[in-house]
Structure formats: C-alpha cells, structure tokens
Amino acid sequence: MKRVYLDNAATTNVSQDVLNEMIPAFNVVYGNSNSIHSFGREAINLVDRARDKVAKAIGAKSNEIYFTSGGTEANNWAIKGIAHANKDKGKHIIVSKIEHDSVLESCKSLEEEGFEVTYLNVDSNGLVSLAELMHEIRRDTILISIMAVNNEVGTIQNVKAIAKTAHENGIIFHTDAVQAVGSIKIDVNDMEIDVMSMSAHKIYGPKGVGALYIKNGIKCKNLIDGGTQERGLRGGTVNVPAVVGFGKAIEVAVRDIIVNQQKIKTIRDYFVRQINARIPYMRVNGHQYQKVQGILNVGFEMVDSEALATMLDLEGIAVSVGSACMSGVAQKSHVLTAMKVPEEYSKGSIRFSFGRNISKEDIDYTLDKLVEVVSRLRAISAVTKTGRAK
C-alpha cells in the first residue's frame, strides 16, 4: 500500500543534512556543555555555533537565544516568565482565542494566581482585529501574545502592526512562531517582536528542542530552576545533539525558504483545485490569501472528521484533525469555533499539511482516495439529501 504523509504541521522528518550534523555530538563531542574541561568546551562550542545560526535566521543577537525542550516549554516560559517578572506593573494579559493550548493553558494557570486574561475574538478568516485589541488594552496590561501563524488553518497574523500597537502602549509583545519559522521570513527587529517561541521538529529538525528569543532588556523569570545553563535562565543539562540539529535545520530552512515555499504552493494550489472540482459541499477554512502555503484546512459537509482521518489512514494517508497536541481528545476545535465556521463544515474539517518532499503522484493518490472515502462516508451519513445545506 502506498503511504503519503500530509501531517507536516504536526512534525517533519529529520533531514539527512541535519542528521549528519547531529551524529558527532552523540559519540565524538559528547562532553557536558556546562563542564569546564576540554570535553565540555568542545560541546559548548557546538552549542554556541548553533545559537549563532538560530540568531542569524531571525535577525537576533546570539545572547538573546535560549534553548528549550520545544515550543510548548518556550510558550510556557514566555507567558509565565514575563507575567511573574512584570507583575509589579500590572496583572493583565491579552491573547487571542485561537492560540496554541500551551499559551491558553498557561494563561489559565496565571488566572488561578490572580492575573486577568482577555481572550480576543478573531474574524471568520482567523485574524485578530486591531480595533478590538486597542479597545481591550488597559493601564495594567503587561503582555500581549498573538501567534504568528495559526497551526490549524495557517492564517498569518498582522504581527508587526500588533507589536507596534503593544509598544505604543508600553506593553511587551510575544509571538508563538512555531509554525511560522521556515514558512515566512522573520526579522524580530523589523517586526518589533520582544519574545518569540520556536521549535525544531517543524522544520526537519529533531523533536525535543526549541528556543525562546528574549530581546535584551526584557524581564522574564525562570521557568525551570536548578542550574546555571542558558546564562542562568534555564536549568538543565543542554541536549547538545538536538541543539546542533536545530541550528542546522533553521539554517537550511531560511536558506531554502523561497524554493521550498514555491514548490509547496504549486502542489497545494493543485490540490485545492482538484478538491473543488471533484468533491461538492466543501470549504477551505482560513484566510484565502494571508496564509502559509503548507497548511490547508478543509471542511467536508456530511462527514465526521475523525472517521475521515481514520479511513484515510487505512489507505496509507496521514492527515490530522486539528492540532496534533489535542489528538485523541473528543472536542470541537477551539480555532474553528472562534472563527465561527458553520458546524456542518467544522465537524468534518481535516488539516492537510504539506512538506517539501511531497510529489504530484502523492497528491493524485490522495485525491483519488479522498473522493472515495468522502463518498462512502456521505452514503452512510445520517444526514439526508433533503436536510443538506446548499
């Protein structure tokens, strides 16, 4: 059976270039990067080189990059660390309703500590309204956190405008850029970003490593105590091989961004045209133009999304229902709910996410199987033709 992987927003494979870069850090340069002997110095040299690569990729300084275990830790650290470090100025935070759960759950945790959180609405395209944002800003607002690219529908937020609005009011701005790195050009200075979360495994790097960019001068308390690693802000032995892999992955991702995104756009546009032509009663969720090329969220009427994903899996095709972090949780997508996607489409929505190695042959196979599976599911659907929305 043919196998097609269309879940790259959940994770990507580790590329050969990245793997080759990592291997020596497992068995040749294997010292603890926090040790002062020669073995440790060799390891910290690798870490510093990777830090330089991450910084260069986003236009930051090397001493503004702090390695983490991934995007979730980076988001937790950003939200909680900034809140705790700046609570003397105020205890009000603003986020959107479509943030990753690591942001939303961090905010809920802070609410239990007495912080106040405003959850901004988004429009039908998944965009935050600047007017609503300005309306919700208060004198005690200390942090605004809006993701750069939504992980379910791919909509790109107006990050620079939001950041400028935050700074005009003396507020720190954080963005979750886990899905943005490698998909759109990022310059933290031009975009006026104060704090930014990143993850390696979305850009053909290893799992279990990410980074938090913290602009020099921004107050952010430790999330993990217990050591002097990462200039005393993040305790724990540095995962040198993973850090090395992250450095290589982001270097390649930024270097090849134009070529990769053009290829993915060509494949994605072909896929959308064919679905439109071959499957009636469907809709694409998210902004039509202001989006990354690699994420496509499609809603099929008279279809259950979990059943659709399962049946495609039986045909060797990997897709997802919403975020991979919520896999197995029987609940409606908070992103599609916030966007007010009609229920007949939201309950049948699937995320296809494309990688740089996808081929037209893979897409044609997927289209044929998708047409078959949707037809079979609709045939057994409890919704009759007379009750179908048109």
RAZILIN-V398133 format. One record per helix or strand of 3 or more residues. SS is the DSSP state (@ for helix, = for strand). FROM is the first residue (numbers start at 1). TO is the last residue. If there is no record, write none. Layout:
# RAZILIN-V398133
SS & FROM & TO
SS & FROM & TO
This chain:
# RAZILIN-V398133
@ & 16 & 27
@ & 38 & 58
@ & 62 & 64
= & 65 & 68
@ & 71 & 85
= & 92 & 96
@ & 101 & 111
= & 116 & 120
@ & 130 & 136
= & 141 & 145
@ & 159 & 168
= & 172 & 176
= & 195 & 199
= & 210 & 214
@ & 230 & 232
@ & 240 & 255
@ & 257 & 278
= & 282 & 285
= & 295 & 300
@ & 305 & 314
@ & 324 & 326
@ & 334 & 338
@ & 343 & 346
= & 349 & 353
@ & 360 & 379
@ & 385 & 387
